[in-house]
Every structure is written in structure tokens, then in C-alpha cells.
Amino acid sequence: MPGQVVASGADNRLEVFVVGGDGGLWHIWQTLPNNGWSNWVSHGTPGNLLFTSPPAVIRNRERRLELFIAGSDGHISHIWQPTPNGAWSNWWVHDGPPNGVQGAPAVGINQDGRLEVFVVERGSHWLYSQPQTAPSNGWAPNWFNFGAPPNVRLASSPAVGANADGRLEVFVVGSDGLLWKKDQTAPNNGWSDWLPHGAPSNGVRWNNSPVVTIIQCGWPSGAVYGRNRSPALARMADCAQQRLVALGKPRVPSSGALRIRRAGARF
């Protein structure tokens, strides 16, 4: 289960998150903006489960990073920075749709600052979401069911992005080889019907997940690209810096035990 995610903290240091060979979450970060990297550190898992998807990371309106990831229990697990650039919380489990989660979650931020997590359900292959009830505080008690396009199974993980006017749009690949989307009809509230977005001339592979990104440095904004095996890409704030550096890989102890953080430790 490949996939890595790059995020930028409040001080613009890059932070990389991956699932290690032990099934736990691992993390490496720049020690200074534009220069130097920490050692790999493990965040472990909640309980004895294994993570089964790449993580999804977002910086909230308070500039704190929050991370969501699917586990072998079919639920979404969540950790966050209580303070910008600071230590990380303990794991908190969001549960999931009735049949559990298929693939990786996606997370977007509403115009009013509330985060919203999107997943595809196992079995039904329907889209679900769980929004915060207020920015940085509380989550809806139930997952909202968006269903799927008529006679189509959702075959990829979702991707979500925000328009310039603050409306969220969610994209997912269907079993018909087309890219489908739903978009908010107004910022923070209301959703359209399922709309087909077409596909390249030879279709889209079912195991591909779309990516939504706003690209700077003169590139077209709001572009949607397919990706194979869900790699996550990030551009540095300074577009002149295009260097690739080997960061190594997590080193799992031979005993198989995970290194869990001490209270207040920097992850």
C-alpha cells in the first residue's frame, strides 16, 4: 500500500508522512525552513490495528496540521497538532460508514473553517462525509451518505478541493472509467447531483485516485490530474528549489515494537 503525503506547517517547514512496513504511521520533517531533516519517528497506531491507506493531511485555519487515515478496522483515525508547529495529540477514532472505509480518506476545509472528511464505503461503494460542527471543535455524530452515480460503483478514493468562492468539490473515479464529481451549491452548505467529468480517450484506471490542487508559479490553477497508485505531490513555496534529496526510510525495531511518543514530545 504505497503513498506518502507532504504538508507544510505554520512556519512553512515541510513534513512528510508515510505508512511504514509495520503498518504504523511514520513522520519526518524539516528542522529549518528550506534546510535539514529530522530522523524518522513513529506515531504508531491506535490499538492493534494496521493502517491500510495513505494518510490525508490538512492545515486548518489555526495553522495546525491535522491527519486522517484508514485502518484495518474500517474506521478513520485522526491525530492533530494542538498548537501550530507543536507536539501531536493521541489518536482519536472517527468510526466510519456502516460497512467501513474503502481506500484512503480525503479532507477539505469549508469556507467557514470547518474540516470535512470524505470516504468511500466498502461494499456499497458510496461516498460519505463527516464534517466538523464548528471550526476546530466537534464532529457530526453521523456520516452523511452521498450515494453514487446511477449504475456506477465508486472505484477510487475521493479527492476534494476548494473553489475560489469557498465551495468544496469532490472528485472520484467510477467503475465506468469516468471521473465524477459533486460540488457544493453554496459555500458551507448544499450539494449538487453527481456530474460526469469525462475521462482521457483511453479512460481512467479504477485503482487510480484523482488529485485536486491549486498550482502556483505560473501553472494552471485548479487542475485535476490522475495518478497511479496514489502518490502525493507537493511543490515548495520557493519554486526555484527543485532539488530531490533521499530522505531514507523508517527503521522499524527488530522486535516489531513501535516507538510511541512521550507526552509533550515533538513529532
Helices and strands as residue ranges (DSSP letters): E 4-8, E 14-19, E 25-32, E 35-37, E 41-44, E 56-59, E 65-70, E 76-80, E 92-93, E 101-109, E 115-121, E 127-134, E 137-139, E 144-147, E 159-162, E 168-173, E 179-186, E 189-191, E 195-196, E 211-212, E 224-225
